[in-house]
Amino acid sequence: MAKQAFYDLKINSIKRETAGSSRIKFSLPDSHKPGQYISVRFTMKKEVLTRTYSISSEPNKNFIEIGVKHIESGMFSEFLKTKKVEDVVQISNPDGSFVVNSENANRLLLIAAGSGITPIMSILKSTLRKNNKSRITLLYSNKTYADMMYKTEIQDLKDKYLDRLLVFNFFSREIQSTEFLNGRITQDKIAYLRDGNLIDLEDLDQCFICGPIDMTKSLQSYLKDKGVAERKITTELFFVATEKSIGDITQNLEKGESKIELLIDGSKKSFLMSKNDDFIDKAYQNGINVPHSCKNGMCATCRCKVSSGEAKMRKNYSLEEWEIKKGFVFLISLHPGV
């Protein structure tokens, strides 16, 4: 496992995108893969915090841009209010596996809800520009038109790539003249597009889904049932249920301690923890700063591999089954298995 390195970057610009979101550019020669994210480290109320944000810009030589949804009383939202152009913020290297897995991925289905459009924008712009054989369908869900992030940019892309980009905008709280476009993106809506030959699931090279867990899991299940190979479905979650309602947290774990050995950048660290301990907190108490961002088992920043012994996860929202079988786990929700 590698350490999470942070760099001081100047804010290039801060622009309001919608009433509830902003676009932030940092002065950085950008070498990310479209669909990846960065972590932002900042201090609020004397507490050092880390938050993960997807990159909305395509790779370029001058800057990197993220889209930020404002959350009422959210720590980063409050921090952002204190920032202005030229201020310095700590940013990590780009990371993440929400990326196109082949240069020959010509047929893409992109599905996003709300701020889930952020990594999708990077994939969309980059693929259309670089691959003139690409044919992309974008399904984008919001509460209203006013809530849509990147609406002007998406329209510009539609106009520029008339023969290669098909876009459907769905609104859950605004009535449109076409009934099909009212409401959230569901299995029935995908079926409607499939039956009307507007999307060809058999011809898909890759499908990306980014949004809330219920939508993501439902659409992922539907696509698998219709024959889309699991390796072709790439998902990312932007928000999950609150801690109290998550059903897969293990309660009342057995007592007893286990010795943990952690290899980070070739340096071996060890400490003792019980099944009821929080792994990240326990590691920190022993002087070990474990890379992490979301604390929800979503962003995969703390992904590592168990080399010996047994470990289990209290929750997991983004590891695929094949990764789990190979021994990958999230440290943020880890507890000893024995």
N, C-alpha and C positions, 0 to 999 in steps of 0.2 A: 504494500500500500504506500502511496506517495503522500508527502506532506502537502497541505493546501497553501500555496504561496500567494501573497497579496502584494499589489503594487500601487503606489500613489499615482493616481491619474487626475488630470484636470477636467472639470465639467466644461464641455464645449458649448452646450446649449440645453435649456430646459423649456419645453413647449407643452402647453396644455393641449391634449388630444381630444378629450371629451370632458364633460363636467366631472367625471369620476376617474380620469386617467391622464397620464403625461408621457411624453417621449423625452428621454434623456440621452444626450450624446456625450461620449468621452473621447478625448484626444488620444487615440491609440491606433497605430498601424494594425489592422485587424486581420487575423489569420484563422478565424474560427470556421468550423464546418456549419453550414446552414442548419438551424434547428437546435444548436447548442445553447447553453446558458452560462452566465457568470454569477459569482457570488459577490455580494457587497458587504464589507465589514464596517461597522460604524458604532459609535457610542451614544447611548441615550440613557439619561437618568443614572449615570455612572456605571452602566452595564454595557459590556462589549457584546454586540449582537451581529449575527450573520443572516442575510436574506438572499434568496436565489431569484434571479430574473432572467427570462429568456431573451436572447438577442433577436431583434427584429430586422436589423440591417443585414444585407448580404455582404460577404467579404469585400473589403476595399482597403485602400492604402492610408486613409486619413482619419477614420473614426470608427467607433463601435457604438451602436444605439440599442437601448432597451426600452420596453414598454412597461409602465408601472400603473397598476390599478390602485387607486387610493382607497384605503380601508379606514373607516372611522375609528379613531383612537389607535390606529396601527402605528407601531414604532417607527418603521421606515417612512411612512406617510408624514409623521410628525417631524422626523429628521429632515426630510426633503424640504419642508417649509423654511428651514433655516439655511438652505443652500442657495448659491447663486453661481452664475457663470464665472469660471476661473478658480472656483473653490476646488480643493483636492479631496478625493474620496478614494478609499482603498478598494481595489477591484482584483478578483482572482483571475487566473487564466481560464479561457473558455473550456467547458467540459460537457459531457452528456452524450447519450447514444440515440437521441431522437433525430436521426439523420438519414439521408438517402443512402441505401446500402449498396448501390451499384451505379456506375456511370451510364449503364444501359437501361436505367429505370425510366421508361418513356411514358408509361400510363400511371398517373398518380391520382388518388382520391384523397383530398384534404378535408378534414372535418374539424370545426372549431366552435367553441361556445365562449362568448364574452372575451376576456383577456387571453383565452387559449389561442387566439389568433396570432399572438406575438411570435412564437417560433415558426408558425405556419407561414408568416409573411416572409421570413428569411428563406425558407425552402421554396416558396412560390416564386419570388423574384429571381433567385439564383438559377432555379431550374429553367424557367422560361427564357432567361437571357443566354444561358450556356448551352442548352440542348434544344436545337430547333426541330427535333423530332418529338418533343414532349407534348402530351395532351393531358391537361389537368382539369379536374372538376373540384370546385371548392364549395362546400356546404358550411354556411356561417350563421350561427344563431345568436340573437341578442334580445333584450327586452324590447327596445325600440330602436328606430333609425338613429336617434340622437345618441344612443349608447354605443354605436358601432365605432370601434377603433379602426383606423386606417381606411375609412370608407372612401376618401378621395383617391388614395393610392390604389385601392382595389379597382375603382372605376377606371382609372388611367390604364391599369394593366389590361382590363377587359377591352378597352378601346384599342390598345396597342396590339394585343394578341387575340384578335377576334376569332381566328380559326383554331386556336390552341387552348383557350381558357373559357370554361363554362362555370358561372357563378350562380348560386341560389342563396338568397338572404332570407332567413326565417326570423320572425318577430313573435315573441310570446305575449306582449302587452300592447301591441299596435296592430290594428286590423288592416290587412292588405286586400286588394281586389281579387287576387288569386288565393283561394281557400287553402290550397296545398302549402303555401308559404306561411300560414299562420301557425303559431305554436312552436314547440321545441323540435329538435332533430330526433326522430324516433326510428325504430325498426320499420314501422309501416311506411315512413317517408322514403327510406332507402329502398324498400320493396317496390314502391310506386315508381321510383326512378329506374329501377332495374326492369320492371315489367314494361315500362314505356321505352325501353332501349336508350335511355338517356345516360346510363352508366352500364358498363360491361364488367361485371365482377370477375368473370373468367379471364379477362384480358389485363387485369390489374397487375402492375409490377410492384406497387407498394401503396399501402393506405396508412395515413397518419391521422390520429384522433387525439385532440387535446381539449380537455374540459373537465367538468365534474365527474366524480366516480360513477354515479348511476348511469349517466349517458354513455360514458366510455365503456364500461363493462357490458352494457346492453348491446351497443353497436358492435363491439368486439365479438360477442357471442353470436350475433346474427350473421356476421361475415364468415365466421368459422363454419356455422351451420350450412351456409351457402357455398362452401367449398374453397373459400379463400385460405390459403396456407397460413398457419400461425406466424411463420417467419416473415410474411409480407405485411403483417399488421403491427404498426409501431404506435405505442400510446404514451401519453404523458398527462399527469393530473395536475391541475392548478389549485384545487382546494378539495378538502375532504370533510367528513363529518367532524363534529366537535369531539374532544377527547372522551366525554361522558357517554357518547352514543356509539363509539367504535366497539364492535362486538368481538373482535378477535384479540383483545388484550388479555393476556393470561393473568388471572387473579389468584391470590393466595398460593404463590409458588412455594415449593418445599424449602425448608431451611437448609443451611449448609453452605460452605464456601468452595469456590473453585479457583485454581490458579490460572490466570489469563496471561498468555504471551502474545505480544503484538509486535509485528515487524513493520516498521515504517521507514522507507528509504534506506534499507539495509541495517537500521539500528533496532535492536531487540529491546523491548520494554516489557516489564511484567508487574502484575499486581494481583491482589486477591479480591474477589467479589462474590456476593451471594446472589441467588436467583431473583431476589427482590430489589437488588440495587439497579440504579440507572447506569448503564455502561459509560455513557459520555461523561456524566458527573463523576463517576468513580475514577475514570481515567484521568480527568482533570485534577482530582484530589491527589493523584500520584504524579503530577507534573507532566502529564501526557496530553497534548492538544490534538484531539482527533478531528480530522476534516469532517465538517458537517454544515448543513445550512437550514433545512426545512424542519427537522425534528418530527416529521410525519411519515417517514418512509416513502417519500415521493421522488425526490430529486436525484437520488443515487450518488450524491457526493461522498457518502460514508460507505459505499459498497466495498466489500473486501471478500477474501476467500478463506474459508476454514481449512487449514492444512493438516491439523490433527485434533483429536478430541471431538466433542459434539456441542453444537450450539443451536439455539432456536430463536425465532423472531416473534416478538409480541404482535407486530403488525407489518404488513408489506403491501404496498400499493403499486409498485412498478417493476419489481423483479419478475422476469418470465420464468416459466416452469423449468426450462432447460438450464437457466442460470442457477436455480435452487438445486437442481440435481447435480450440478457440477461443484456445489459447495459454497456458492456465493451467498452472502448475507448482508444486512444493513446493521452497522454498529449501533445506530441510534435506537434500535429496538431489540438489541441482542441480550440474551441471557444464557448462562451455561445450560447445556442440555442434560447434564448428569449431576 
